[in-house]
Amino acid sequence: MLKCAFAVIGIMSTLVIYGVLQEKIMRVPYGPNKEYFRYSLFLVFCNRITTSTVSAGVLLASKKSLDPVAPIYKYCLISISNILTTTCQYEALKYVSFPVQTLAKCAKMIPVMVWGTVIMQKRYNGKDYLFAVLVTAGCSLFILYPASEDVSPYNKGRESTVWGVLLMLGYLGFDGFTSTFQDKLFKGYDMEIHNQIFYTTICSCLLSLSGLILQNHLLPAVDFMFRHRDCFFDVALLSTVATASQFFISYTIRTFGALTFATIMTTRQLVSIMLSCVWFAHPFSWEQWIGSAIVFGALYTKSFLRNKPQKPTPSHGLDANTANDRL
């Protein structure tokens, strides 16, 4: 229980800060001329090079080997998928409105279950799919039906476009693959968390740097930050928070599995909006109360069912499957 609380608090706190900074960098103009930062791949590069440096330092300080445990191409698969996930998310901020972004993130559990079936040959029963649909539906109710129009998500952000929706679908698909394949590597190899982080982020650094050079965006991005020092500090803080969140994410996936990670990420969307409503003294609508009851009722019921004593079965790999499903 303490490990789960540690993971939840770590992921939620770092990603709330990360989300605020991410939106500020991509959507708030800098300087007297109101210039927008347009180089989303540069943010990916800064995040990954910071994370790889910290993970290498941890491995060296703890006198652990820097040698890869799995074949390099498997680390690269995670890197490519992760870069595509992050790029889709950054680019979508230019096109999609607030509810589309948040609702897409609320649907994380479903693609993770699909990828878990395809990649890890996991079998989810009807209850698992039911809980995933209930949590997604409950979050949808809460987000789409605020009590007052001044906090309505439809009054904030940009209009949704087909391109923006496609980017968010890409984000969901790549994000589900990334966490599931990370889970597969942790289960298939005796892999230390920092080892996976180091090699996946090194691959991401090389790939994102190559993309920046090919697009001729590296020098303009650096020039932008030299001209706007406040943007430089925002990017530096974003990279620091991204590094912290990556360690919490990898810890959660290794300890509890990809589906539990997706559940935490889904409930984070609801909790962050609930805190916003409480902080600004906005009343809850009856739809929001129903949505909250559905989400927390589903999560409580799922946790209760997971903690019920079960008869041991002789099937191979029981411990891995149990850890992957536990909340």
KESE-78035 format. One record per residue (C-alpha): x negated, y, z; residue number from 1. Coordinates in nm, 3 decimals, always signed. Each point is the difference from the previous one (the first is absolute). Layout:
N
<rec <X,Y,Z>,NUM>
...
END
This chain:
327
<rec <+0.000,+0.000,+0.000>,1>
<rec <-0.283,+0.243,+0.085>,2>
<rec <-0.174,-0.079,-0.329>,3>
<rec <+0.319,+0.068,-0.191>,4>
<rec <+0.055,+0.329,+0.188>,5>
<rec <-0.360,+0.100,-0.075>,6>
<rec <+0.053,-0.070,-0.371>,7>
<rec <+0.334,+0.184,-0.015>,8>
<rec <-0.123,+0.311,+0.182>,9>
<rec <-0.324,+0.010,-0.203>,10>
<rec <+0.170,-0.036,-0.337>,11>
<rec <+0.284,+0.240,+0.074>,12>
<rec <-0.214,+0.278,+0.149>,13>
<rec <-0.268,-0.004,-0.272>,14>
<rec <+0.242,-0.032,-0.291>,15>
<rec <+0.227,+0.280,+0.122>,16>
<rec <-0.301,+0.236,-0.004>,17>
<rec <-0.115,-0.151,-0.330>,18>
<rec <+0.340,+0.058,-0.161>,19>
<rec <+0.015,+0.365,+0.109>,20>
<rec <-0.351,+0.072,-0.130>,21>
<rec <+0.061,-0.189,-0.322>,22>
<rec <+0.309,+0.201,-0.083>,23>
<rec <-0.169,+0.327,+0.101>,24>
<rec <-0.296,-0.061,-0.232>,25>
<rec <+0.208,-0.106,-0.300>,26>
<rec <+0.295,+0.239,+0.032>,27>
<rec <-0.116,+0.317,+0.177>,28>
<rec <-0.197,+0.254,-0.210>,29>
<rec <-0.340,+0.128,+0.113>,30>
<rec <-0.147,+0.349,-0.022>,31>
<rec <+0.143,+0.335,-0.108>,32>
<rec <+0.056,-0.131,-0.354>,33>
<rec <+0.218,-0.287,+0.129>,34>
<rec <-0.205,-0.280,-0.157>,35>
<rec <+0.114,-0.362,+0.041>,36>
<rec <-0.238,-0.289,+0.064>,37>
<rec <+0.063,-0.246,-0.287>,38>
<rec <-0.271,-0.264,+0.044>,39>
<rec <+0.167,-0.285,+0.186>,40>
<rec <-0.271,-0.252,-0.092>,41>
<rec <-0.257,+0.224,+0.169>,42>
<rec <+0.192,-0.037,+0.326>,43>
<rec <-0.015,-0.378,-0.043>,44>
<rec <-0.377,+0.023,-0.054>,45>
<rec <-0.054,+0.216,+0.311>,46>
<rec <+0.216,-0.229,+0.214>,47>
<rec <-0.177,-0.317,-0.113>,48>
<rec <-0.357,+0.130,+0.026>,49>
<rec <+0.068,+0.116,+0.356>,50>
<rec <+0.152,-0.337,+0.095>,51>
<rec <-0.283,-0.202,-0.159>,52>
<rec <-0.263,+0.209,+0.182>,53>
<rec <+0.170,-0.050,+0.337>,54>
<rec <+0.053,-0.375,-0.053>,55>
<rec <-0.364,-0.046,-0.106>,56>
<rec <-0.110,+0.187,+0.312>,57>
<rec <+0.216,-0.223,+0.221>,58>
<rec <-0.140,-0.318,-0.160>,59>
<rec <-0.360,+0.120,+0.041>,60>
<rec <+0.056,+0.121,+0.358>,61>
<rec <+0.152,-0.335,+0.097>,62>
<rec <-0.284,-0.183,-0.182>,63>
<rec <+0.243,-0.187,-0.222>,64>
<rec <-0.084,-0.110,-0.352>,65>
<rec <+0.078,+0.226,-0.294>,66>
<rec <+0.016,-0.301,-0.234>,67>
<rec <+0.337,-0.058,-0.170>,68>
<rec <+0.203,-0.289,+0.141>,69>
<rec <+0.230,-0.040,-0.301>,70>
<rec <-0.079,+0.032,-0.372>,71>
<rec <-0.047,+0.364,-0.099>,72>
<rec <+0.280,-0.012,-0.257>,73>
<rec <+0.253,-0.066,+0.280>,74>
<rec <-0.106,+0.317,+0.181>,75>
<rec <+0.027,+0.182,-0.334>,76>
<rec <+0.357,-0.123,-0.049>,77>
<rec <+0.098,+0.162,+0.330>,78>
<rec <-0.189,+0.317,-0.097>,79>
<rec <+0.168,+0.032,-0.339>,80>
<rec <+0.344,-0.060,+0.147>,81>
<rec <-0.065,+0.242,+0.285>,82>
<rec <-0.121,+0.274,-0.236>,83>
<rec <+0.308,-0.047,-0.217>,84>
<rec <+0.219,+0.013,+0.313>,85>
<rec <-0.154,+0.322,+0.126>,86>
<rec <-0.010,+0.164,-0.342>,87>
<rec <+0.368,-0.080,-0.061>,88>
<rec <+0.085,+0.146,+0.339>,89>
<rec <-0.195,+0.323,-0.056>,90>
<rec <+0.129,+0.046,-0.355>,91>
<rec <+0.359,-0.070,+0.107>,92>
<rec <-0.017,+0.300,+0.234>,93>
<rec <-0.001,+0.217,-0.314>,94>
<rec <+0.324,-0.145,-0.133>,95>
<rec <+0.231,-0.164,+0.252>,96>
<rec <+0.218,+0.148,+0.269>,97>
<rec <-0.021,-0.072,+0.371>,98>
<rec <+0.272,-0.269,+0.016>,99>
<rec <-0.146,-0.198,-0.291>,100>
<rec <-0.344,-0.009,+0.165>,101>
<rec <+0.131,-0.099,+0.339>,102>
<rec <+0.252,-0.255,-0.122>,103>
<rec <-0.266,-0.165,-0.213>,104>
<rec <-0.226,-0.034,+0.302>,105>
<rec <+0.290,-0.147,+0.198>,106>
<rec <+0.018,-0.286,-0.251>,107>
<rec <-0.356,-0.122,+0.074>,108>
<rec <+0.112,-0.326,+0.160>,109>
<rec <+0.167,-0.136,-0.312>,110>
<rec <-0.301,+0.016,-0.243>,111>
<rec <-0.225,-0.140,+0.275>,112>
<rec <+0.229,-0.301,+0.031>,113>
<rec <+0.000,-0.045,-0.378>,114>
<rec <-0.381,+0.016,-0.017>,115>
<rec <-0.025,-0.230,+0.305>,116>
<rec <+0.201,-0.261,-0.190>,117>
<rec <-0.210,+0.039,-0.317>,118>
<rec <-0.350,+0.034,+0.150>,119>
<rec <+0.013,-0.192,+0.327>,120>
<rec <+0.277,-0.248,-0.086>,121>
<rec <+0.183,+0.109,+0.312>,122>
<rec <+0.363,-0.097,+0.036>,123>
<rec <+0.227,+0.259,+0.152>,124>
<rec <+0.342,-0.110,+0.117>,125>
<rec <+0.327,+0.184,-0.044>,126>
<rec <-0.035,+0.174,+0.338>,127>
<rec <-0.330,+0.162,-0.102>,128>
<rec <+0.155,+0.142,-0.316>,129>
<rec <+0.309,+0.109,+0.195>,130>
<rec <-0.210,+0.191,+0.255>,131>
<rec <-0.200,+0.168,-0.279>,132>
<rec <+0.319,+0.114,-0.176>,133>
<rec <+0.157,+0.119,+0.329>,134>
<rec <-0.304,+0.208,+0.096>,135>
<rec <-0.014,+0.155,-0.348>,136>
<rec <+0.375,+0.073,+0.004>,137>
<rec <-0.013,+0.148,+0.350>,138>
<rec <-0.289,+0.232,-0.090>,139>
<rec <+0.185,+0.102,-0.317>,140>
<rec <+0.310,+0.100,+0.199>,141>
<rec <-0.206,+0.201,+0.246>,142>
<rec <-0.193,+0.190,-0.267>,143>
<rec <+0.280,+0.069,-0.246>,144>
<rec <+0.267,+0.121,+0.243>,145>
<rec <-0.138,+0.269,+0.234>,146>
<rec <+0.248,+0.185,+0.222>,147>
<rec <-0.087,+0.351,-0.118>,148>
<rec <-0.061,+0.119,-0.352>,149>
<rec <-0.304,+0.206,+0.093>,150>
<rec <-0.198,-0.319,+0.068>,151>
<rec <+0.139,-0.187,-0.296>,152>
<rec <-0.279,-0.166,-0.197>,153>
<rec <+0.174,+0.110,-0.318>,154>
<rec <-0.074,+0.362,+0.087>,155>
<rec <-0.375,-0.065,+0.015>,156>
<rec <-0.253,-0.110,-0.255>,157>
<rec <+0.032,-0.033,-0.373>,158>
<rec <+0.256,-0.164,-0.219>,159>
<rec <-0.047,-0.370,-0.066>,160>
<rec <-0.115,-0.100,-0.346>,161>
<rec <-0.029,-0.329,-0.181>,162>
<rec <-0.379,+0.030,+0.011>,163>
<rec <+0.008,+0.066,+0.374>,164>
<rec <+0.222,-0.301,+0.067>,165>
<rec <-0.228,-0.221,-0.210>,166>
<rec <-0.299,+0.124,+0.200>,167>
<rec <+0.175,-0.092,+0.325>,168>
<rec <+0.087,-0.346,-0.135>,169>
<rec <-0.366,-0.040,-0.092>,170>
<rec <-0.095,+0.113,+0.350>,171>
<rec <+0.228,-0.264,+0.155>,172>
<rec <-0.124,-0.282,-0.221>,173>
<rec <-0.371,+0.075,+0.037>,174>
<rec <+0.031,+0.069,+0.373>,175>
<rec <+0.175,-0.334,+0.059>,176>
<rec <-0.272,-0.181,-0.195>,177>
<rec <-0.280,+0.176,+0.189>,178>
<rec <+0.115,-0.093,+0.351>,179>
<rec <+0.097,-0.355,-0.102>,180>
<rec <-0.334,-0.069,-0.169>,181>
<rec <-0.183,+0.145,+0.302>,182>
<rec <+0.197,-0.243,+0.214>,183>
<rec <-0.100,-0.285,-0.234>,184>
<rec <-0.370,+0.086,+0.031>,185>
<rec <+0.019,+0.016,+0.379>,186>
<rec <+0.175,-0.338,+0.008>,187>
<rec <-0.224,-0.165,-0.261>,188>
<rec <-0.339,+0.117,+0.128>,189>
<rec <-0.160,+0.053,+0.339>,190>
<rec <-0.008,+0.371,-0.074>,191>
<rec <-0.074,+0.284,+0.238>,192>
<rec <+0.220,+0.310,-0.037>,193>
<rec <-0.289,+0.238,-0.071>,194>
<rec <-0.144,-0.237,-0.261>,195>
<rec <+0.319,+0.014,-0.207>,196>
<rec <+0.036,+0.375,+0.046>,197>
<rec <-0.361,+0.064,-0.103>,198>
<rec <+0.009,-0.195,-0.325>,199>
<rec <+0.349,+0.105,-0.106>,200>
<rec <-0.078,+0.367,+0.060>,201>
<rec <-0.339,-0.024,-0.176>,202>
<rec <+0.178,-0.143,-0.304>,203>
<rec <+0.261,+0.276,+0.030>,204>
<rec <-0.274,+0.266,+0.012>,205>
<rec <-0.158,-0.127,-0.321>,206>
<rec <+0.334,-0.033,-0.179>,207>
<rec <+0.135,+0.340,+0.107>,208>
<rec <-0.334,+0.171,-0.081>,209>
<rec <+0.003,-0.158,-0.346>,210>
<rec <+0.356,+0.122,-0.053>,211>
<rec <-0.093,+0.353,+0.107>,212>
<rec <-0.296,+0.010,-0.239>,213>
<rec <+0.202,-0.140,-0.291>,214>
<rec <+0.279,+0.255,+0.060>,215>
<rec <-0.255,+0.280,+0.051>,216>
<rec <+0.162,+0.081,+0.335>,217>
<rec <-0.298,-0.040,+0.234>,218>
<rec <-0.163,+0.341,-0.048>,219>
<rec <+0.331,+0.195,-0.014>,220>
<rec <+0.109,-0.165,+0.327>,221>
<rec <-0.329,+0.085,+0.171>,222>
<rec <+0.018,+0.355,-0.137>,223>
<rec <+0.356,+0.036,+0.133>,224>
<rec <-0.109,-0.093,+0.352>,225>
<rec <-0.299,+0.237,-0.012>,226>
<rec <+0.235,+0.283,-0.097>,227>
<rec <+0.260,-0.096,+0.261>,228>
<rec <-0.166,-0.089,+0.328>,229>
<rec <+0.334,-0.071,+0.168>,230>
<rec <+0.057,-0.272,-0.261>,231>
<rec <-0.342,-0.145,+0.084>,232>
<rec <+0.092,-0.027,+0.368>,233>
<rec <+0.339,-0.152,-0.088>,234>
<rec <-0.167,-0.267,-0.217>,235>
<rec <-0.262,-0.071,+0.269>,236>
<rec <+0.272,-0.045,+0.264>,237>
<rec <+0.208,-0.212,-0.240>,238>
<rec <-0.299,-0.230,-0.060>,239>
<rec <-0.062,-0.035,+0.374>,240>
<rec <+0.362,-0.089,+0.072>,241>
<rec <+0.010,-0.235,-0.301>,242>
<rec <-0.303,-0.186,+0.138>,243>
<rec <+0.163,-0.041,+0.342>,244>
<rec <+0.326,-0.120,-0.157>,245>
<rec <-0.187,-0.253,-0.216>,246>
<rec <-0.149,-0.165,+0.309>,247>
<rec <+0.341,-0.017,+0.170>,248>
<rec <+0.158,-0.141,-0.318>,249>
<rec <-0.266,-0.269,-0.046>,250>
<rec <+0.023,-0.094,+0.368>,251>
<rec <+0.378,-0.033,-0.025>,252>
<rec <-0.008,-0.210,-0.317>,253>
<rec <-0.267,-0.233,+0.140>,254>
<rec <+0.173,-0.040,+0.338>,255>
<rec <+0.368,-0.006,-0.096>,256>
<rec <+0.023,-0.036,-0.378>,257>
<rec <+0.117,+0.209,-0.297>,258>
<rec <+0.373,-0.021,+0.076>,259>
<rec <-0.038,+0.138,+0.353>,260>
<rec <-0.213,+0.281,-0.143>,261>
<rec <+0.276,+0.079,-0.251>,262>
<rec <+0.257,+0.000,+0.282>,263>
<rec <-0.208,+0.249,+0.200>,264>
<rec <-0.038,+0.223,-0.305>,265>
<rec <+0.373,-0.012,-0.066>,266>
<rec <+0.101,+0.092,+0.354>,267>
<rec <-0.260,+0.278,-0.001>,268>
<rec <+0.208,+0.185,-0.260>,269>
<rec <+0.307,-0.014,+0.222>,270>
<rec <-0.183,+0.091,+0.322>,271>
<rec <-0.176,+0.299,-0.156>,272>
<rec <+0.330,+0.145,-0.126>,273>
<rec <+0.172,-0.070,+0.334>,274>
<rec <-0.277,+0.186,+0.182>,275>
<rec <+0.039,+0.289,-0.242>,276>
<rec <+0.375,+0.016,+0.071>,277>
<rec <-0.059,-0.007,+0.377>,278>
<rec <-0.284,+0.254,-0.016>,279>
<rec <+0.206,+0.253,-0.197>,280>
<rec <+0.320,-0.077,+0.195>,281>
<rec <+0.195,-0.119,-0.304>,282>
<rec <+0.303,-0.216,+0.083>,283>
<rec <+0.032,-0.356,-0.130>,284>
<rec <+0.288,-0.080,-0.232>,285>
<rec <+0.210,-0.311,+0.059>,286>
<rec <-0.164,-0.159,-0.305>,287>
<rec <-0.340,+0.058,+0.160>,288>
<rec <+0.112,-0.162,+0.324>,289>
<rec <+0.122,-0.302,-0.200>,290>
<rec <-0.325,-0.012,-0.197>,291>
<rec <-0.208,+0.015,+0.319>,292>
<rec <+0.208,-0.276,+0.160>,293>
<rec <-0.042,-0.221,-0.309>,294>
<rec <-0.379,+0.048,-0.013>,295>
<rec <-0.080,-0.045,+0.366>,296>
<rec <+0.262,-0.273,+0.041>,297>
<rec <-0.154,-0.195,-0.289>,298>
<rec <-0.354,+0.046,+0.133>,299>
<rec <+0.101,-0.094,+0.356>,300>
<rec <+0.185,-0.308,-0.120>,301>
<rec <-0.293,-0.105,-0.218>,302>
<rec <-0.244,+0.046,+0.288>,303>
<rec <+0.228,-0.200,+0.231>,304>
<rec <+0.028,-0.287,-0.248>,305>
<rec <-0.378,-0.005,-0.054>,306>
<rec <-0.065,-0.023,+0.374>,307>
<rec <+0.239,-0.290,+0.057>,308>
<rec <-0.190,-0.322,+0.082>,309>
<rec <-0.017,-0.233,-0.298>,310>
<rec <-0.092,-0.363,-0.028>,311>
<rec <-0.350,-0.044,-0.145>,312>
<rec <-0.019,-0.147,-0.347>,313>
<rec <-0.291,-0.198,-0.145>,314>
<rec <-0.016,+0.213,-0.318>,315>
<rec <-0.344,+0.128,-0.096>,316>
<rec <-0.070,+0.371,+0.051>,317>
<rec <+0.267,+0.058,+0.264>,318>
<rec <-0.207,+0.255,+0.191>,319>
<rec <-0.059,+0.213,-0.308>,320>
<rec <+0.366,+0.001,-0.098>,321>
<rec <+0.111,+0.078,+0.354>,322>
<rec <-0.244,+0.289,+0.027>,323>
<rec <+0.116,+0.129,-0.334>,324>
<rec <+0.363,+0.011,+0.106>,325>
<rec <-0.034,+0.117,+0.360>,326>
<rec <+0.113,+0.349,+0.097>,327>
END
